[in-house]
Amino acid sequence: MFIKNNDVIDGINTYAIKNDIDVVAILPRNQTMRSEPTEGELTQMLILNSKVPILVLE
């Protein structure tokens, strides 16, 4: 699903609530092929600010 929103967290929350989503599943991954893995800031922010349960698959 593609959601156009400058605030990713708000976009996911808005979509989930609007569409009565029970759980959001995410598969975090590093965005670049040749760099060190990130600290998962977006994943952490989503978990801390989500209005619906988050399932993180690694």
mmCIF file as Biopython writes it, N, C-alpha, C and O atoms, coordinates in Angstrom:
data_model
#
loop_
_atom_site.group_PDB
_atom_site.id
_atom_site.type_symbol
_atom_site.label_atom_id
_atom_site.label_alt_id
_atom_site.label_comp_id
_atom_site.label_asym_id
_atom_site.label_entity_id
_atom_site.label_seq_id
_atom_site.pdbx_PDB_ins_code
_atom_site.Cartn_x
_atom_site.Cartn_y
_atom_site.Cartn_z
_atom_site.occupancy
_atom_site.B_iso_or_equiv
_atom_site.auth_seq_id
_atom_site.auth_asym_id
_atom_site.pdbx_PDB_model_num
ATOM 1   N N  . MET A ? 1  ? 0.840   -1.163  0.000  1.0 0.0 1  A 1 
ATOM 2   C CA . MET A ? 1  ? 0.000   0.000   0.000  1.0 0.0 1  A 1 
ATOM 3   C C  . MET A ? 1  ? 0.888   1.229   0.000  1.0 0.0 1  A 1 
ATOM 4   O O  . MET A ? 1  ? 1.873   1.281   0.736  1.0 0.0 1  A 1 
ATOM 5   N N  . PHE A ? 2  ? 0.559   2.208   -0.804 1.0 0.0 2  A 1 
ATOM 6   C CA . PHE A ? 2  ? 1.292   3.472   -0.845 1.0 0.0 2  A 1 
ATOM 7   C C  . PHE A ? 2  ? 0.413   4.559   -0.243 1.0 0.0 2  A 1 
ATOM 8   O O  . PHE A ? 2  ? -0.719  4.769   -0.678 1.0 0.0 2  A 1 
ATOM 9   N N  . ILE A ? 3  ? 0.949   5.249   0.767  1.0 0.0 3  A 1 
ATOM 10  C CA . ILE A ? 3  ? 0.231   6.330   1.431  1.0 0.0 3  A 1 
ATOM 11  C C  . ILE A ? 3  ? 1.041   7.598   1.250  1.0 0.0 3  A 1 
ATOM 12  O O  . ILE A ? 3  ? 2.217   7.634   1.612  1.0 0.0 3  A 1 
ATOM 13  N N  . LYS A ? 4  ? 0.432   8.643   0.696  1.0 0.0 4  A 1 
ATOM 14  C CA . LYS A ? 4  ? 1.145   9.904   0.511  1.0 0.0 4  A 1 
ATOM 15  C C  . LYS A ? 4  ? 0.908   10.798  1.719  1.0 0.0 4  A 1 
ATOM 16  O O  . LYS A ? 4  ? -0.190  11.317  1.918  1.0 0.0 4  A 1 
ATOM 17  N N  . ASN A ? 5  ? 1.960   10.971  2.527  1.0 0.0 5  A 1 
ATOM 18  C CA . ASN A ? 5  ? 1.898   11.820  3.706  1.0 0.0 5  A 1 
ATOM 19  C C  . ASN A ? 5  ? 3.333   12.154  4.084  1.0 0.0 5  A 1 
ATOM 20  O O  . ASN A ? 5  ? 4.174   11.258  4.153  1.0 0.0 5  A 1 
ATOM 21  N N  . ASN A ? 6  ? 3.625   13.413  4.328  1.0 0.0 6  A 1 
ATOM 22  C CA . ASN A ? 6  ? 4.981   13.809  4.699  1.0 0.0 6  A 1 
ATOM 23  C C  . ASN A ? 6  ? 5.395   13.243  6.053  1.0 0.0 6  A 1 
ATOM 24  O O  . ASN A ? 6  ? 6.584   13.037  6.294  1.0 0.0 6  A 1 
ATOM 25  N N  . ASP A ? 7  ? 4.442   12.990  6.934  1.0 0.0 7  A 1 
ATOM 26  C CA . ASP A ? 7  ? 4.700   12.381  8.237  1.0 0.0 7  A 1 
ATOM 27  C C  . ASP A ? 7  ? 4.324   10.903  8.128  1.0 0.0 7  A 1 
ATOM 28  O O  . ASP A ? 7  ? 3.143   10.558  8.142  1.0 0.0 7  A 1 
ATOM 29  N N  . VAL A ? 8  ? 5.315   10.045  8.020  1.0 0.0 8  A 1 
ATOM 30  C CA . VAL A ? 8  ? 5.091   8.615   7.787  1.0 0.0 8  A 1 
ATOM 31  C C  . VAL A ? 8  ? 4.259   7.999   8.904  1.0 0.0 8  A 1 
ATOM 32  O O  . VAL A ? 8  ? 3.316   7.254   8.641  1.0 0.0 8  A 1 
ATOM 33  N N  . ILE A ? 9  ? 4.606   8.308   10.148 1.0 0.0 9  A 1 
ATOM 34  C CA . ILE A ? 9  ? 3.881   7.740   11.287 1.0 0.0 9  A 1 
ATOM 35  C C  . ILE A ? 9  ? 2.403   8.147   11.257 1.0 0.0 9  A 1 
ATOM 36  O O  . ILE A ? 9  ? 1.519   7.308   11.431 1.0 0.0 9  A 1 
ATOM 37  N N  . ASP A ? 10 ? 2.146   9.426   11.037 1.0 0.0 10 A 1 
ATOM 38  C CA . ASP A ? 10 ? 0.763   9.915   10.958 1.0 0.0 10 A 1 
ATOM 39  C C  . ASP A ? 10 ? 0.032   9.274   9.788  1.0 0.0 10 A 1 
ATOM 40  O O  . ASP A ? 10 ? -1.142  8.926   9.910  1.0 0.0 10 A 1 
ATOM 41  N N  . GLY A ? 11 ? 0.706   9.114   8.660  1.0 0.0 11 A 1 
ATOM 42  C CA . GLY A ? 11 ? 0.087   8.491   7.498  1.0 0.0 11 A 1 
ATOM 43  C C  . GLY A ? 11 ? -0.338  7.061   7.761  1.0 0.0 11 A 1 
ATOM 44  O O  . GLY A ? 11 ? -1.432  6.649   7.375  1.0 0.0 11 A 1 
ATOM 45  N N  . ILE A ? 12 ? 0.525   6.307   8.417  1.0 0.0 12 A 1 
ATOM 46  C CA . ILE A ? 12 ? 0.204   4.912   8.746  1.0 0.0 12 A 1 
ATOM 47  C C  . ILE A ? 12 ? -0.941  4.855   9.749  1.0 0.0 12 A 1 
ATOM 48  O O  . ILE A ? 12 ? -1.877  4.072   9.587  1.0 0.0 12 A 1 
ATOM 49  N N  . ASN A ? 13 ? -0.864  5.692   10.793 1.0 0.0 13 A 1 
ATOM 50  C CA . ASN A ? 13 ? -1.927  5.717   11.800 1.0 0.0 13 A 1 
ATOM 51  C C  . ASN A ? 13 ? -3.268  6.107   11.197 1.0 0.0 13 A 1 
ATOM 52  O O  . ASN A ? 13 ? -4.286  5.472   11.471 1.0 0.0 13 A 1 
ATOM 53  N N  . THR A ? 14 ? -3.268  7.144   10.384 1.0 0.0 14 A 1 
ATOM 54  C CA . THR A ? 14 ? -4.507  7.609   9.756  1.0 0.0 14 A 1 
ATOM 55  C C  . THR A ? 14 ? -5.110  6.525   8.870  1.0 0.0 14 A 1 
ATOM 56  O O  . THR A ? 14 ? -6.312  6.268   8.926  1.0 0.0 14 A 1 
ATOM 57  N N  . TYR A ? 15 ? -4.272  5.892   8.053  1.0 0.0 15 A 1 
ATOM 58  C CA . TYR A ? 15 ? -4.755  4.830   7.167  1.0 0.0 15 A 1 
ATOM 59  C C  . TYR A ? 15 ? -5.320  3.659   7.973  1.0 0.0 15 A 1 
ATOM 60  O O  . TYR A ? 15 ? -6.393  3.144   7.658  1.0 0.0 15 A 1 
ATOM 61  N N  . ALA A ? 16 ? -4.595  3.243   9.011  1.0 0.0 16 A 1 
ATOM 62  C CA . ALA A ? 16 ? -5.027  2.099   9.818  1.0 0.0 16 A 1 
ATOM 63  C C  . ALA A ? 16 ? -6.366  2.369   10.489 1.0 0.0 16 A 1 
ATOM 64  O O  . ALA A ? 16 ? -7.245  1.507   10.504 1.0 0.0 16 A 1 
ATOM 65  N N  . ILE A ? 17 ? -6.520  3.565   11.044 1.0 0.0 17 A 1 
ATOM 66  C CA . ILE A ? 17 ? -7.775  3.901   11.720 1.0 0.0 17 A 1 
ATOM 67  C C  . ILE A ? 17 ? -8.915  4.048   10.717 1.0 0.0 17 A 1 
ATOM 68  O O  . ILE A ? 17 ? -10.007 3.525   10.936 1.0 0.0 17 A 1 
ATOM 69  N N  . LYS A ? 18 ? -8.665  4.755   9.621  1.0 0.0 18 A 1 
ATOM 70  C CA . LYS A ? 18 ? -9.691  4.981   8.598  1.0 0.0 18 A 1 
ATOM 71  C C  . LYS A ? 18 ? -10.198 3.670   8.001  1.0 0.0 18 A 1 
ATOM 72  O O  . LYS A ? 18 ? -11.379 3.547   7.676  1.0 0.0 18 A 1 
ATOM 73  N N  . ASN A ? 19 ? -9.305  2.695   7.858  1.0 0.0 19 A 1 
ATOM 74  C CA . ASN A ? 19 ? -9.678  1.430   7.223  1.0 0.0 19 A 1 
ATOM 75  C C  . ASN A ? 19 ? -9.905  0.298   8.224  1.0 0.0 19 A 1 
ATOM 76  O O  . ASN A ? 19 ? -9.969  -0.870  7.841  1.0 0.0 19 A 1 
ATOM 77  N N  . ASP A ? 20 ? -10.025 0.646   9.507  1.0 0.0 20 A 1 
ATOM 78  C CA . ASP A ? 20 ? -10.316 -0.327  10.564 1.0 0.0 20 A 1 
ATOM 79  C C  . ASP A ? 20 ? -9.334  -1.510  10.537 1.0 0.0 20 A 1 
ATOM 80  O O  . ASP A ? 20 ? -9.742  -2.670  10.594 1.0 0.0 20 A 1 
ATOM 81  N N  . ILE A ? 21 ? -8.050  -1.198  10.449 1.0 0.0 21 A 1 
ATOM 82  C CA . ILE A ? 21 ? -6.986  -2.205  10.422 1.0 0.0 21 A 1 
ATOM 83  C C  . ILE A ? 21 ? -6.744  -2.714  11.840 1.0 0.0 21 A 1 
ATOM 84  O O  . ILE A ? 21 ? -6.651  -1.913  12.770 1.0 0.0 21 A 1 
ATOM 85  N N  . ASP A ? 22 ? -6.639  -4.027  12.023 1.0 0.0 22 A 1 
ATOM 86  C CA . ASP A ? 22 ? -6.428  -4.625  13.345 1.0 0.0 22 A 1 
ATOM 87  C C  . ASP A ? 22 ? -4.969  -4.611  13.774 1.0 0.0 22 A 1 
ATOM 88  O O  . ASP A ? 22 ? -4.668  -4.416  14.952 1.0 0.0 22 A 1 
ATOM 89  N N  . VAL A ? 23 ? -4.064  -4.818  12.825 1.0 0.0 23 A 1 
ATOM 90  C CA . VAL A ? 23 ? -2.633  -4.872  13.147 1.0 0.0 23 A 1 
ATOM 91  C C  . VAL A ? 23 ? -1.841  -4.450  11.909 1.0 0.0 23 A 1 
ATOM 92  O O  . VAL A ? 23 ? -2.227  -4.745  10.778 1.0 0.0 23 A 1 
ATOM 93  N N  . VAL A ? 24 ? -0.732  -3.757  12.145 1.0 0.0 24 A 1 
ATOM 94  C CA . VAL A ? 24 ? 0.171   -3.366  11.060 1.0 0.0 24 A 1 
ATOM 95  C C  . VAL A ? 24 ? 1.422   -4.222  11.179 1.0 0.0 24 A 1 
ATOM 96  O O  . VAL A ? 24 ? 2.071   -4.231  12.225 1.0 0.0 24 A 1 
ATOM 97  N N  . ALA A ? 25 ? 1.761   -4.934  10.125 1.0 0.0 25 A 1 
ATOM 98  C CA . ALA A ? 25 ? 2.973   -5.755  10.103 1.0 0.0 25 A 1 
ATOM 99  C C  . ALA A ? 25 ? 4.042   -5.025  9.299  1.0 0.0 25 A 1 
ATOM 100 O O  . ALA A ? 25 ? 3.777   -4.525  8.205  1.0 0.0 25 A 1 
ATOM 101 N N  . ILE A ? 26 ? 5.252   -4.967  9.850  1.0 0.0 26 A 1 
ATOM 102 C CA . ILE A ? 26 ? 6.354   -4.320  9.140  1.0 0.0 26 A 1 
ATOM 103 C C  . ILE A ? 26 ? 7.556   -5.247  9.119  1.0 0.0 26 A 1 
ATOM 104 O O  . ILE A ? 26 ? 7.762   -6.057  10.023 1.0 0.0 26 A 1 
ATOM 105 N N  . LEU A ? 27 ? 8.327   -5.106  8.080  1.0 0.0 27 A 1 
ATOM 106 C CA . LEU A ? 27 ? 9.566   -5.852  7.912  1.0 0.0 27 A 1 
ATOM 107 C C  . LEU A ? 27 ? 10.683  -4.833  7.776  1.0 0.0 27 A 1 
ATOM 108 O O  . LEU A ? 27 ? 11.012  -4.412  6.667  1.0 0.0 27 A 1 
ATOM 109 N N  . PRO A ? 28 ? 11.277  -4.428  8.919  1.0 0.0 28 A 1 
ATOM 110 C CA . PRO A ? 28 ? 12.310  -3.397  8.844  1.0 0.0 28 A 1 
ATOM 111 C C  . PRO A ? 28 ? 13.539  -3.912  8.106  1.0 0.0 28 A 1 
ATOM 112 O O  . PRO A ? 28 ? 13.912  -5.080  8.215  1.0 0.0 28 A 1 
ATOM 113 N N  . ARG A ? 29 ? 14.151  -3.015  7.361  1.0 0.0 29 A 1 
ATOM 114 C CA . ARG A ? 29 ? 15.376  -3.366  6.650  1.0 0.0 29 A 1 
ATOM 115 C C  . ARG A ? 29 ? 16.193  -2.107  6.458  1.0 0.0 29 A 1 
ATOM 116 O O  . ARG A ? 29 ? 15.675  -0.992  6.517  1.0 0.0 29 A 1 
ATOM 117 N N  . ASN A ? 30 ? 17.469  -2.304  6.230  1.0 0.0 30 A 1 
ATOM 118 C CA . ASN A ? 30 ? 18.346  -1.172  5.968  1.0 0.0 30 A 1 
ATOM 119 C C  . ASN A ? 30 ? 18.020  -0.629  4.583  1.0 0.0 30 A 1 
ATOM 120 O O  . ASN A ? 30 ? 17.793  -1.402  3.653  1.0 0.0 30 A 1 
ATOM 121 N N  . GLN A ? 31 ? 17.995  0.685   4.438  1.0 0.0 31 A 1 
ATOM 122 C CA . GLN A ? 31 ? 17.601  1.301   3.186  1.0 0.0 31 A 1 
ATOM 123 C C  . GLN A ? 31 ? 18.705  1.320   2.130  1.0 0.0 31 A 1 
ATOM 124 O O  . GLN A ? 31 ? 18.421  1.528   0.950  1.0 0.0 31 A 1 
ATOM 125 N N  . THR A ? 32 ? 19.940  1.111   2.527  1.0 0.0 32 A 1 
ATOM 126 C CA . THR A ? 32 ? 21.025  1.121   1.553  1.0 0.0 32 A 1 
ATOM 127 C C  . THR A ? 32 ? 21.755  -0.209  1.578  1.0 0.0 32 A 1 
ATOM 128 O O  . THR A ? 32 ? 21.804  -0.886  2.605  1.0 0.0 32 A 1 
ATOM 129 N N  . MET A ? 33 ? 22.308  -0.568  0.459  1.0 0.0 33 A 1 
ATOM 130 C CA . MET A ? 33 ? 22.970  -1.863  0.335  1.0 0.0 33 A 1 
ATOM 131 C C  . MET A ? 33 ? 24.379  -1.866  0.933  1.0 0.0 33 A 1 
ATOM 132 O O  . MET A ? 33 ? 24.843  -2.906  1.403  1.0 0.0 33 A 1 
ATOM 133 N N  . ARG A ? 34 ? 25.062  -0.727  0.923  1.0 0.0 34 A 1 
ATOM 134 C CA . ARG A ? 34 ? 26.473  -0.714  1.299  1.0 0.0 34 A 1 
ATOM 135 C C  . ARG A ? 34 ? 26.772  0.049   2.580  1.0 0.0 34 A 1 
ATOM 136 O O  . ARG A ? 34 ? 27.877  0.566   2.739  1.0 0.0 34 A 1 
ATOM 137 N N  . SER A ? 35 ? 25.835  0.129   3.475  1.0 0.0 35 A 1 
ATOM 138 C CA . SER A ? 35 ? 26.097  0.841   4.726  1.0 0.0 35 A 1 
ATOM 139 C C  . SER A ? 35 ? 25.746  -0.053  5.906  1.0 0.0 35 A 1 
ATOM 140 O O  . SER A ? 35 ? 25.173  -1.132  5.756  1.0 0.0 35 A 1 
ATOM 141 N N  . GLU A ? 36 ? 26.109  0.435   7.079  1.0 0.0 36 A 1 
ATOM 142 C CA . GLU A ? 36 ? 25.799  -0.294  8.303  1.0 0.0 36 A 1 
ATOM 143 C C  . GLU A ? 36 ? 24.291  -0.233  8.566  1.0 0.0 36 A 1 
ATOM 144 O O  . GLU A ? 36 ? 23.641  0.745   8.194  1.0 0.0 36 A 1 
ATOM 145 N N  . PRO A ? 37 ? 23.735  -1.254  9.194  1.0 0.0 37 A 1 
ATOM 146 C CA . PRO A ? 37 ? 22.313  -1.206  9.543  1.0 0.0 37 A 1 
ATOM 147 C C  . PRO A ? 37 ? 22.014  -0.011  10.449 1.0 0.0 37 A 1 
ATOM 148 O O  . PRO A ? 37 ? 22.837  0.367   11.283 1.0 0.0 37 A 1 
ATOM 149 N N  . THR A ? 38 ? 20.844  0.569   10.280 1.0 0.0 38 A 1 
ATOM 150 C CA . THR A ? 38 ? 20.451  1.713   11.088 1.0 0.0 38 A 1 
ATOM 151 C C  . THR A ? 38 ? 19.961  1.238   12.449 1.0 0.0 38 A 1 
ATOM 152 O O  . THR A ? 38 ? 19.809  0.040   12.683 1.0 0.0 38 A 1 
ATOM 153 N N  . GLU A ? 39 ? 19.720  2.177   13.328 1.0 0.0 39 A 1 
ATOM 154 C CA . GLU A ? 39 ? 19.218  1.870   14.666 1.0 0.0 39 A 1 
ATOM 155 C C  . GLU A ? 39 ? 17.729  1.566   14.659 1.0 0.0 39 A 1 
ATOM 156 O O  . GLU A ? 39 ? 17.169  1.243   15.707 1.0 0.0 39 A 1 
ATOM 157 N N  . GLY A ? 40 ? 17.085  1.658   13.525 1.0 0.0 40 A 1 
ATOM 158 C CA . GLY A ? 40 ? 15.656  1.363   13.448 1.0 0.0 40 A 1 
ATOM 159 C C  . GLY A ? 40 ? 14.806  2.479   14.016 1.0 0.0 40 A 1 
ATOM 160 O O  . GLY A ? 40 ? 13.800  2.223   14.678 1.0 0.0 40 A 1 
ATOM 161 N N  . GLU A ? 41 ? 15.205  3.728   13.760 1.0 0.0 41 A 1 
ATOM 162 C CA . GLU A ? 41 ? 14.484  4.874   14.325 1.0 0.0 41 A 1 
ATOM 163 C C  . GLU A ? 41 ? 13.029  4.928   13.868 1.0 0.0 41 A 1 
ATOM 164 O O  . GLU A ? 41 ? 12.136  5.183   14.677 1.0 0.0 41 A 1 
ATOM 165 N N  . LEU A ? 42 ? 12.784  4.693   12.596 1.0 0.0 42 A 1 
ATOM 166 C CA . LEU A ? 42 ? 11.404  4.736   12.107 1.0 0.0 42 A 1 
ATOM 167 C C  . LEU A ? 42 ? 10.577  3.623   12.755 1.0 0.0 42 A 1 
ATOM 168 O O  . LEU A ? 42 ? 9.434   3.850   13.151 1.0 0.0 42 A 1 
ATOM 169 N N  . THR A ? 43 ? 11.142  2.441   12.860 1.0 0.0 43 A 1 
ATOM 170 C CA . THR A ? 43 ? 10.439  1.330   13.501 1.0 0.0 43 A 1 
ATOM 171 C C  . THR A ? 43 ? 10.129  1.662   14.954 1.0 0.0 43 A 1 
ATOM 172 O O  . THR A ? 43 ? 9.014   1.429   15.420 1.0 0.0 43 A 1 
ATOM 173 N N  . GLN A ? 44 ? 11.106  2.203   15.672 1.0 0.0 44 A 1 
ATOM 174 C CA . GLN A ? 44 ? 10.889  2.565   17.072 1.0 0.0 44 A 1 
ATOM 175 C C  . GLN A ? 44 ? 9.810   3.629   17.213 1.0 0.0 44 A 1 
ATOM 176 O O  . GLN A ? 44 ? 8.946   3.523   18.083 1.0 0.0 44 A 1 
ATOM 177 N N  . MET A ? 45 ? 9.850   4.657   16.362 1.0 0.0 45 A 1 
ATOM 178 C CA . MET A ? 45 ? 8.854   5.710   16.430 1.0 0.0 45 A 1 
ATOM 179 C C  . MET A ? 45 ? 7.459   5.172   16.119 1.0 0.0 45 A 1 
ATOM 180 O O  . MET A ? 45 ? 6.480   5.580   16.745 1.0 0.0 45 A 1 
ATOM 181 N N  . LEU A ? 46 ? 7.369   4.270   15.168 1.0 0.0 46 A 1 
ATOM 182 C CA . LEU A ? 46 ? 6.075   3.679   14.830 1.0 0.0 46 A 1 
ATOM 183 C C  . LEU A ? 46 ? 5.542   2.868   16.002 1.0 0.0 46 A 1 
ATOM 184 O O  . LEU A ? 46 ? 4.361   2.963   16.335 1.0 0.0 46 A 1 
ATOM 185 N N  . ILE A ? 47 ? 6.391   2.082   16.624 1.0 0.0 47 A 1 
ATOM 186 C CA . ILE A ? 47 ? 5.969   1.268   17.768 1.0 0.0 47 A 1 
ATOM 187 C C  . ILE A ? 47 ? 5.498   2.159   18.919 1.0 0.0 47 A 1 
ATOM 188 O O  . ILE A ? 47 ? 4.477   1.879   19.548 1.0 0.0 47 A 1 
ATOM 189 N N  . LEU A ? 48 ? 6.236   3.219   19.187 1.0 0.0 48 A 1 
ATOM 190 C CA . LEU A ? 48 ? 5.905   4.092   20.313 1.0 0.0 48 A 1 
ATOM 191 C C  . LEU A ? 48 ? 4.678   4.965   20.066 1.0 0.0 48 A 1 
ATOM 192 O O  . LEU A ? 48 ? 4.007   5.361   21.019 1.0 0.0 48 A 1 
ATOM 193 N N  . ASN A ? 49 ? 4.372   5.272   18.806 1.0 0.0 49 A 1 
ATOM 194 C CA . ASN A ? 49 ? 3.302   6.214   18.495 1.0 0.0 49 A 1 
ATOM 195 C C  . ASN A ? 49 ? 2.127   5.616   17.735 1.0 0.0 49 A 1 
ATOM 196 O O  . ASN A ? 49 ? 1.244   6.349   17.290 1.0 0.0 49 A 1 
ATOM 197 N N  . SER A ? 50 ? 2.103   4.308   17.580 1.0 0.0 50 A 1 
ATOM 198 C CA . SER A ? 50 ? 1.046   3.683   16.797 1.0 0.0 50 A 1 
ATOM 199 C C  . SER A ? 50 ? -0.270  3.643   17.552 1.0 0.0 50 A 1 
ATOM 200 O O  . SER A ? 50 ? -0.306  3.467   18.770 1.0 0.0 50 A 1 
ATOM 201 N N  . LYS A ? 51 ? -1.339  3.810   16.807 1.0 0.0 51 A 1 
ATOM 202 C CA . LYS A ? 51 ? -2.695  3.717   17.373 1.0 0.0 51 A 1 
ATOM 203 C C  . LYS A ? 51 ? -3.239  2.293   17.271 1.0 0.0 51 A 1 
ATOM 204 O O  . LYS A ? 51 ? -4.280  1.979   17.847 1.0 0.0 51 A 1 
ATOM 205 N N  . VAL A ? 52 ? -2.528  1.431   16.535 1.0 0.0 52 A 1 
ATOM 206 C CA . VAL A ? 52 ? -2.916  0.021   16.403 1.0 0.0 52 A 1 
ATOM 207 C C  . VAL A ? 52 ? -1.701  -0.840  16.728 1.0 0.0 52 A 1 
ATOM 208 O O  . VAL A ? 52 ? -0.572  -0.352  16.668 1.0 0.0 52 A 1 
ATOM 209 N N  . PRO A ? 53 ? -1.906  -2.104  17.068 1.0 0.0 53 A 1 
ATOM 210 C CA . PRO A ? 53 ? -0.770  -2.981  17.370 1.0 0.0 53 A 1 
ATOM 211 C C  . PRO A ? 53 ? 0.164   -3.120  16.148 1.0 0.0 53 A 1 
ATOM 212 O O  . PRO A ? 53 ? -0.280  -3.101  15.000 1.0 0.0 53 A 1 
ATOM 213 N N  . ILE A ? 54 ? 1.448   -3.256  16.431 1.0 0.0 54 A 1 
ATOM 214 C CA . ILE A ? 54 ? 2.473   -3.410  15.396 1.0 0.0 54 A 1 
ATOM 215 C C  . ILE A ? 54 ? 3.114   -4.783  15.544 1.0 0.0 54 A 1 
ATOM 216 O O  . ILE A ? 54 ? 3.501   -5.179  16.643 1.0 0.0 54 A 1 
ATOM 217 N N  . LEU A ? 55 ? 3.224   -5.499  14.442 1.0 0.0 55 A 1 
ATOM 218 C CA . LEU A ? 55 ? 3.938   -6.772  14.390 1.0 0.0 55 A 1 
ATOM 219 C C  . LEU A ? 55 ? 5.203   -6.538  13.599 1.0 0.0 55 A 1 
ATOM 220 O O  . LEU A ? 55 ? 5.141   -6.198  12.418 1.0 0.0 55 A 1 
ATOM 221 N N  . VAL A ? 56 ? 6.356   -6.716  14.234 1.0 0.0 56 A 1 
ATOM 222 C CA . VAL A ? 56 ? 7.633   -6.499  13.567 1.0 0.0 56 A 1 
ATOM 223 C C  . VAL A ? 56 ? 8.241   -7.862  13.232 1.0 0.0 56 A 1 
ATOM 224 O O  . VAL A ? 56 ? 8.491   -8.674  14.122 1.0 0.0 56 A 1 
ATOM 225 N N  . LEU A ? 57 ? 8.472   -8.100  11.950 1.0 0.0 57 A 1 
ATOM 226 C CA . LEU A ? 57 ? 9.070   -9.349  11.475 1.0 0.0 57 A 1 
ATOM 227 C C  . LEU A ? 57 ? 10.533  -9.095  11.107 1.0 0.0 57 A 1 
ATOM 228 O O  . LEU A ? 57 ? 10.839  -8.157  10.371 1.0 0.0 57 A 1 
ATOM 229 N N  . GLU A ? 58 ? 11.406  -9.912  11.608 1.0 0.0 58 A 1 
ATOM 230 C CA . GLU A ? 58 ? 12.823  -9.745  11.269 1.0 0.0 58 A 1 
ATOM 231 C C  . GLU A ? 58 ? 13.325  -10.931 10.504 1.0 0.0 58 A 1 
ATOM 232 O O  . GLU A ? 58 ? 14.496  -10.974 10.129 1.0 0.0 58 A 1 
#
